[in-house]
Amino acid sequence: MSEVTNETPNAQNKITMYATTWCGDCRNAKRWFDSHGIAYDYINIEENEQAAEYVVKVNNGASSVPTIVFPDGSILVEPSSRELAAKFPELAK
């Protein structure tokens, strides 16, 4: 499941991944970013109430993770490796 919106919780120029430790999709996204050397902020929504509220807000009431916010304001929710790769076309070269 993937969604793109233009709401961002901060003006940082970083990728922010909202996740949980038990989520398989979260582990896959984390592994994908790590294997490609892409920096990101990891926020466990089980330990951060404001982050959990943000995830529910941008996902129309669902606690869908990972919810990944990019510097351009776009958001991917539960992305596949292919969807993540599409955000970084320079990696295909």
Chimera marker file (.cmm) of the C-alpha trace (Angstrom):
<marker_set name="trace">
<marker id="1" x="0.000" y="0.000" z="0.000" r="1" g="1" b="0" radius="0.5"/>
<marker id="2" x="1.437" y="3.352" z="-0.954" r="1" g="1" b="0" radius="0.5"/>
<marker id="3" x="0.220" y="6.903" z="-0.585" r="1" g="1" b="0" radius="0.5"/>
<marker id="4" x="1.670" y="10.230" z="-1.552" r="1" g="1" b="0" radius="0.5"/>
<marker id="5" x="0.571" y="13.469" z="0.078" r="1" g="1" b="0" radius="0.5"/>
<marker id="6" x="2.178" y="16.814" z="0.656" r="1" g="1" b="0" radius="0.5"/>
<marker id="7" x="1.996" y="17.164" z="4.418" r="1" g="1" b="0" radius="0.5"/>
<marker id="8" x="5.263" y="17.203" z="6.277" r="1" g="1" b="0" radius="0.5"/>
<marker id="9" x="5.736" y="17.397" z="10.033" r="1" g="1" b="0" radius="0.5"/>
<marker id="10" x="8.910" y="19.457" z="9.854" r="1" g="1" b="0" radius="0.5"/>
<marker id="11" x="10.972" y="21.538" z="7.493" r="1" g="1" b="0" radius="0.5"/>
<marker id="12" x="14.089" y="19.419" z="7.872" r="1" g="1" b="0" radius="0.5"/>
<marker id="13" x="15.916" y="18.374" z="4.754" r="1" g="1" b="0" radius="0.5"/>
<marker id="14" x="15.946" y="14.732" z="5.838" r="1" g="1" b="0" radius="0.5"/>
<marker id="15" x="13.959" y="11.588" z="5.293" r="1" g="1" b="0" radius="0.5"/>
<marker id="16" x="11.890" y="10.613" z="8.320" r="1" g="1" b="0" radius="0.5"/>
<marker id="17" x="10.668" y="7.053" z="8.797" r="1" g="1" b="0" radius="0.5"/>
<marker id="18" x="7.845" y="6.510" z="11.272" r="1" g="1" b="0" radius="0.5"/>
<marker id="19" x="7.910" y="2.854" z="12.245" r="1" g="1" b="0" radius="0.5"/>
<marker id="20" x="7.650" y="0.167" z="14.901" r="1" g="1" b="0" radius="0.5"/>
<marker id="21" x="10.208" y="-2.454" z="15.888" r="1" g="1" b="0" radius="0.5"/>
<marker id="22" x="7.847" y="-5.384" z="15.196" r="1" g="1" b="0" radius="0.5"/>
<marker id="23" x="6.789" y="-4.325" z="11.676" r="1" g="1" b="0" radius="0.5"/>
<marker id="24" x="8.219" y="-6.415" z="8.833" r="1" g="1" b="0" radius="0.5"/>
<marker id="25" x="7.640" y="-3.679" z="6.235" r="1" g="1" b="0" radius="0.5"/>
<marker id="26" x="9.495" y="-1.259" z="8.524" r="1" g="1" b="0" radius="0.5"/>
<marker id="27" x="12.465" y="-3.622" z="8.790" r="1" g="1" b="0" radius="0.5"/>
<marker id="28" x="12.494" y="-4.025" z="4.997" r="1" g="1" b="0" radius="0.5"/>
<marker id="29" x="12.461" y="-0.248" z="4.410" r="1" g="1" b="0" radius="0.5"/>
<marker id="30" x="15.177" y="0.262" z="7.030" r="1" g="1" b="0" radius="0.5"/>
<marker id="31" x="17.299" y="-2.464" z="5.410" r="1" g="1" b="0" radius="0.5"/>
<marker id="32" x="16.753" y="-0.901" z="1.959" r="1" g="1" b="0" radius="0.5"/>
<marker id="33" x="17.865" y="2.573" z="3.111" r="1" g="1" b="0" radius="0.5"/>
<marker id="34" x="20.839" y="1.150" z="5.024" r="1" g="1" b="0" radius="0.5"/>
<marker id="35" x="22.011" y="-0.995" z="2.094" r="1" g="1" b="0" radius="0.5"/>
<marker id="36" x="21.903" y="2.039" z="-0.217" r="1" g="1" b="0" radius="0.5"/>
<marker id="37" x="23.655" y="4.372" z="2.232" r="1" g="1" b="0" radius="0.5"/>
<marker id="38" x="20.678" y="6.714" z="2.506" r="1" g="1" b="0" radius="0.5"/>
<marker id="39" x="20.445" y="8.713" z="5.730" r="1" g="1" b="0" radius="0.5"/>
<marker id="40" x="17.113" y="8.950" z="7.522" r="1" g="1" b="0" radius="0.5"/>
<marker id="41" x="15.656" y="9.676" z="10.933" r="1" g="1" b="0" radius="0.5"/>
<marker id="42" x="13.946" y="6.652" z="12.490" r="1" g="1" b="0" radius="0.5"/>
<marker id="43" x="11.072" y="7.392" z="14.862" r="1" g="1" b="0" radius="0.5"/>
<marker id="44" x="9.403" y="4.554" z="16.762" r="1" g="1" b="0" radius="0.5"/>
<marker id="45" x="5.752" y="5.558" z="17.037" r="1" g="1" b="0" radius="0.5"/>
<marker id="46" x="5.298" y="3.284" z="20.049" r="1" g="1" b="0" radius="0.5"/>
<marker id="47" x="7.693" y="5.515" z="21.983" r="1" g="1" b="0" radius="0.5"/>
<marker id="48" x="6.599" y="8.895" z="20.618" r="1" g="1" b="0" radius="0.5"/>
<marker id="49" x="2.953" y="9.880" z="21.055" r="1" g="1" b="0" radius="0.5"/>
<marker id="50" x="3.185" y="12.941" z="18.783" r="1" g="1" b="0" radius="0.5"/>
<marker id="51" x="4.688" y="10.818" z="16.006" r="1" g="1" b="0" radius="0.5"/>
<marker id="52" x="1.941" y="8.213" z="16.435" r="1" g="1" b="0" radius="0.5"/>
<marker id="53" x="-0.706" y="10.946" z="16.168" r="1" g="1" b="0" radius="0.5"/>
<marker id="54" x="0.962" y="12.313" z="13.024" r="1" g="1" b="0" radius="0.5"/>
<marker id="55" x="0.960" y="8.866" z="11.376" r="1" g="1" b="0" radius="0.5"/>
<marker id="56" x="-2.744" y="8.407" z="12.140" r="1" g="1" b="0" radius="0.5"/>
<marker id="57" x="-3.504" y="11.888" z="10.794" r="1" g="1" b="0" radius="0.5"/>
<marker id="58" x="-1.744" y="11.446" z="7.429" r="1" g="1" b="0" radius="0.5"/>
<marker id="59" x="-3.133" y="7.915" z="6.999" r="1" g="1" b="0" radius="0.5"/>
<marker id="60" x="-6.805" y="8.812" z="7.468" r="1" g="1" b="0" radius="0.5"/>
<marker id="61" x="-7.080" y="7.255" z="10.921" r="1" g="1" b="0" radius="0.5"/>
<marker id="62" x="-4.814" y="4.247" z="10.366" r="1" g="1" b="0" radius="0.5"/>
<marker id="63" x="-1.519" y="3.567" z="12.127" r="1" g="1" b="0" radius="0.5"/>
<marker id="64" x="0.110" y="2.394" z="8.895" r="1" g="1" b="0" radius="0.5"/>
<marker id="65" x="3.848" y="1.920" z="9.102" r="1" g="1" b="0" radius="0.5"/>
<marker id="66" x="6.296" y="2.560" z="7.795" r="1" g="1" b="0" radius="0.5"/>
<marker id="67" x="5.171" y="6.046" z="6.914" r="1" g="1" b="0" radius="0.5"/>
<marker id="68" x="8.152" y="7.673" z="5.229" r="1" g="1" b="0" radius="0.5"/>
<marker id="69" x="8.286" y="11.449" z="4.744" r="1" g="1" b="0" radius="0.5"/>
<marker id="70" x="10.711" y="12.809" z="2.153" r="1" g="1" b="0" radius="0.5"/>
<marker id="71" x="12.304" y="16.287" z="2.084" r="1" g="1" b="0" radius="0.5"/>
<marker id="72" x="10.021" y="17.329" z="-0.803" r="1" g="1" b="0" radius="0.5"/>
<marker id="73" x="6.977" y="16.676" z="1.406" r="1" g="1" b="0" radius="0.5"/>
<marker id="74" x="5.934" y="13.474" z="-0.359" r="1" g="1" b="0" radius="0.5"/>
<marker id="75" x="5.004" y="10.455" z="1.737" r="1" g="1" b="0" radius="0.5"/>
<marker id="76" x="5.222" y="6.736" z="1.042" r="1" g="1" b="0" radius="0.5"/>
<marker id="77" x="3.253" y="4.329" z="3.206" r="1" g="1" b="0" radius="0.5"/>
<marker id="78" x="4.214" y="0.661" z="3.397" r="1" g="1" b="0" radius="0.5"/>
<marker id="79" x="6.335" y="1.022" z="0.238" r="1" g="1" b="0" radius="0.5"/>
<marker id="80" x="7.850" y="-1.868" z="-1.669" r="1" g="1" b="0" radius="0.5"/>
<marker id="81" x="11.543" y="-1.882" z="-2.543" r="1" g="1" b="0" radius="0.5"/>
<marker id="82" x="10.537" y="-0.909" z="-6.085" r="1" g="1" b="0" radius="0.5"/>
<marker id="83" x="8.627" y="2.138" z="-4.809" r="1" g="1" b="0" radius="0.5"/>
<marker id="84" x="11.609" y="3.184" z="-2.681" r="1" g="1" b="0" radius="0.5"/>
<marker id="85" x="13.960" y="2.764" z="-5.653" r="1" g="1" b="0" radius="0.5"/>
<marker id="86" x="11.677" y="4.980" z="-7.763" r="1" g="1" b="0" radius="0.5"/>
<marker id="87" x="12.313" y="7.833" z="-5.288" r="1" g="1" b="0" radius="0.5"/>
<marker id="88" x="16.056" y="7.550" z="-6.008" r="1" g="1" b="0" radius="0.5"/>
<marker id="89" x="16.505" y="7.237" z="-9.785" r="1" g="1" b="0" radius="0.5"/>
<marker id="90" x="20.171" y="8.201" z="-9.421" r="1" g="1" b="0" radius="0.5"/>
<marker id="91" x="20.787" y="4.800" z="-7.785" r="1" g="1" b="0" radius="0.5"/>
<marker id="92" x="19.836" y="3.013" z="-11.015" r="1" g="1" b="0" radius="0.5"/>
<marker id="93" x="22.781" y="4.508" z="-12.897" r="1" g="1" b="0" radius="0.5"/>
<link id1="1" id2="2" r="1" g="1" b="0" radius="0.2"/>
<link id1="2" id2="3" r="1" g="1" b="0" radius="0.2"/>
<link id1="3" id2="4" r="1" g="1" b="0" radius="0.2"/>
<link id1="4" id2="5" r="1" g="1" b="0" radius="0.2"/>
<link id1="5" id2="6" r="1" g="1" b="0" radius="0.2"/>
<link id1="6" id2="7" r="1" g="1" b="0" radius="0.2"/>
<link id1="7" id2="8" r="1" g="1" b="0" radius="0.2"/>
<link id1="8" id2="9" r="1" g="1" b="0" radius="0.2"/>
<link id1="9" id2="10" r="1" g="1" b="0" radius="0.2"/>
<link id1="10" id2="11" r="1" g="1" b="0" radius="0.2"/>
<link id1="11" id2="12" r="1" g="1" b="0" radius="0.2"/>
<link id1="12" id2="13" r="1" g="1" b="0" radius="0.2"/>
<link id1="13" id2="14" r="1" g="1" b="0" radius="0.2"/>
<link id1="14" id2="15" r="1" g="1" b="0" radius="0.2"/>
<link id1="15" id2="16" r="1" g="1" b="0" radius="0.2"/>
<link id1="16" id2="17" r="1" g="1" b="0" radius="0.2"/>
<link id1="17" id2="18" r="1" g="1" b="0" radius="0.2"/>
<link id1="18" id2="19" r="1" g="1" b="0" radius="0.2"/>
<link id1="19" id2="20" r="1" g="1" b="0" radius="0.2"/>
<link id1="20" id2="21" r="1" g="1" b="0" radius="0.2"/>
<link id1="21" id2="22" r="1" g="1" b="0" radius="0.2"/>
<link id1="22" id2="23" r="1" g="1" b="0" radius="0.2"/>
<link id1="23" id2="24" r="1" g="1" b="0" radius="0.2"/>
<link id1="24" id2="25" r="1" g="1" b="0" radius="0.2"/>
<link id1="25" id2="26" r="1" g="1" b="0" radius="0.2"/>
<link id1="26" id2="27" r="1" g="1" b="0" radius="0.2"/>
<link id1="27" id2="28" r="1" g="1" b="0" radius="0.2"/>
<link id1="28" id2="29" r="1" g="1" b="0" radius="0.2"/>
<link id1="29" id2="30" r="1" g="1" b="0" radius="0.2"/>
<link id1="30" id2="31" r="1" g="1" b="0" radius="0.2"/>
<link id1="31" id2="32" r="1" g="1" b="0" radius="0.2"/>
<link id1="32" id2="33" r="1" g="1" b="0" radius="0.2"/>
<link id1="33" id2="34" r="1" g="1" b="0" radius="0.2"/>
<link id1="34" id2="35" r="1" g="1" b="0" radius="0.2"/>
<link id1="35" id2="36" r="1" g="1" b="0" radius="0.2"/>
<link id1="36" id2="37" r="1" g="1" b="0" radius="0.2"/>
<link id1="37" id2="38" r="1" g="1" b="0" radius="0.2"/>
<link id1="38" id2="39" r="1" g="1" b="0" radius="0.2"/>
<link id1="39" id2="40" r="1" g="1" b="0" radius="0.2"/>
<link id1="40" id2="41" r="1" g="1" b="0" radius="0.2"/>
<link id1="41" id2="42" r="1" g="1" b="0" radius="0.2"/>
<link id1="42" id2="43" r="1" g="1" b="0" radius="0.2"/>
<link id1="43" id2="44" r="1" g="1" b="0" radius="0.2"/>
<link id1="44" id2="45" r="1" g="1" b="0" radius="0.2"/>
<link id1="45" id2="46" r="1" g="1" b="0" radius="0.2"/>
<link id1="46" id2="47" r="1" g="1" b="0" radius="0.2"/>
<link id1="47" id2="48" r="1" g="1" b="0" radius="0.2"/>
<link id1="48" id2="49" r="1" g="1" b="0" radius="0.2"/>
<link id1="49" id2="50" r="1" g="1" b="0" radius="0.2"/>
<link id1="50" id2="51" r="1" g="1" b="0" radius="0.2"/>
<link id1="51" id2="52" r="1" g="1" b="0" radius="0.2"/>
<link id1="52" id2="53" r="1" g="1" b="0" radius="0.2"/>
<link id1="53" id2="54" r="1" g="1" b="0" radius="0.2"/>
<link id1="54" id2="55" r="1" g="1" b="0" radius="0.2"/>
<link id1="55" id2="56" r="1" g="1" b="0" radius="0.2"/>
<link id1="56" id2="57" r="1" g="1" b="0" radius="0.2"/>
<link id1="57" id2="58" r="1" g="1" b="0" radius="0.2"/>
<link id1="58" id2="59" r="1" g="1" b="0" radius="0.2"/>
<link id1="59" id2="60" r="1" g="1" b="0" radius="0.2"/>
<link id1="60" id2="61" r="1" g="1" b="0" radius="0.2"/>
<link id1="61" id2="62" r="1" g="1" b="0" radius="0.2"/>
<link id1="62" id2="63" r="1" g="1" b="0" radius="0.2"/>
<link id1="63" id2="64" r="1" g="1" b="0" radius="0.2"/>
<link id1="64" id2="65" r="1" g="1" b="0" radius="0.2"/>
<link id1="65" id2="66" r="1" g="1" b="0" radius="0.2"/>
<link id1="66" id2="67" r="1" g="1" b="0" radius="0.2"/>
<link id1="67" id2="68" r="1" g="1" b="0" radius="0.2"/>
<link id1="68" id2="69" r="1" g="1" b="0" radius="0.2"/>
<link id1="69" id2="70" r="1" g="1" b="0" radius="0.2"/>
<link id1="70" id2="71" r="1" g="1" b="0" radius="0.2"/>
<link id1="71" id2="72" r="1" g="1" b="0" radius="0.2"/>
<link id1="72" id2="73" r="1" g="1" b="0" radius="0.2"/>
<link id1="73" id2="74" r="1" g="1" b="0" radius="0.2"/>
<link id1="74" id2="75" r="1" g="1" b="0" radius="0.2"/>
<link id1="75" id2="76" r="1" g="1" b="0" radius="0.2"/>
<link id1="76" id2="77" r="1" g="1" b="0" radius="0.2"/>
<link id1="77" id2="78" r="1" g="1" b="0" radius="0.2"/>
<link id1="78" id2="79" r="1" g="1" b="0" radius="0.2"/>
<link id1="79" id2="80" r="1" g="1" b="0" radius="0.2"/>
<link id1="80" id2="81" r="1" g="1" b="0" radius="0.2"/>
<link id1="81" id2="82" r="1" g="1" b="0" radius="0.2"/>
<link id1="82" id2="83" r="1" g="1" b="0" radius="0.2"/>
<link id1="83" id2="84" r="1" g="1" b="0" radius="0.2"/>
<link id1="84" id2="85" r="1" g="1" b="0" radius="0.2"/>
<link id1="85" id2="86" r="1" g="1" b="0" radius="0.2"/>
<link id1="86" id2="87" r="1" g="1" b="0" radius="0.2"/>
<link id1="87" id2="88" r="1" g="1" b="0" radius="0.2"/>
<link id1="88" id2="89" r="1" g="1" b="0" radius="0.2"/>
<link id1="89" id2="90" r="1" g="1" b="0" radius="0.2"/>
<link id1="90" id2="91" r="1" g="1" b="0" radius="0.2"/>
<link id1="91" id2="92" r="1" g="1" b="0" radius="0.2"/>
<link id1="92" id2="93" r="1" g="1" b="0" radius="0.2"/>
</marker_set>
